């Protein structure tokens, strides 16, 4: 798995998927690998249902199913972001910990198997309802777990270095709302990203090349900066533990530094690289963000 770029073809025609398939097969010598299928559901917490919550607040939750995992993004507009809360100094007492919020504005989770979210909500009788469900109905029934949106298309390999995914964005009623295109460059698992509003030239050039020559096509790159992604992955407890471990190991490091001759202990991959489930996490986060920005979920 490698770095991935995502693009949205907003005004793709109903024949857009066939045009892209033909372009990849004929002009890029691509090979069909498999079908690309994602499903997205969105929920909201009923106002006033959460103990101690602002009665006007409404949390939203989007769940994207990809392969055997479900990626869940919870958004609480009344909760602070990471930047709003200062990190307590090392050795701070419990008083400072009381200032920490129970959660931040965005919480991004990975669940497995695909039905785990519905089972958890039903078991806890959580007061979340599907955005497709009648607001007066508080029961968690089959209507609440129906797919609100699906992405259906194909996955192609171009040579040994590229994987291209292209799919229609299909609403629950069957209407097609453009397409999503994803290019994955396998040789590189990590790369310092461009600014938040720009994608890598390497990825953008490939995405542009697989688009058919259609007049007035409207395409938008979907990106996230390294800083934004680190904020999504951030874990306060993990960060504090790392700080404590770094401080306690200083003495040992000085004693052993004469025998350090290489980088054998440096990990090949770090958390957040485009590897394994982390690649899928980044892809899912970008897709959810793109759909939310257009009001599709």
Secondary structure, DSSP 4 states (H G I P E B T S, - for coil): --EEEEEEETT--TTHHHHHHHHHHHHS--EEEEEEEEEEEEEEEPTT-STT--TT---EEEEEEETTEEEEEEE-TTSPPGGGSPPPPTT--HHHHTTS-SS-SEEEEEESSTTHHHHHHHHHT--EEETTS-TT--S--GGGGS-SEEEEEEEEEETTTEEEEEEEEEETTS-EEEEEEEEEETT-S------TT---HHHHHHHHHHS---TT--EEEE---HHHHHHHH--HHHHHHHHHHHHHTHHHHHHHGGG--S-TTS-SS-TTSSSTHHHHHHHHHHHHHHHHHTT--
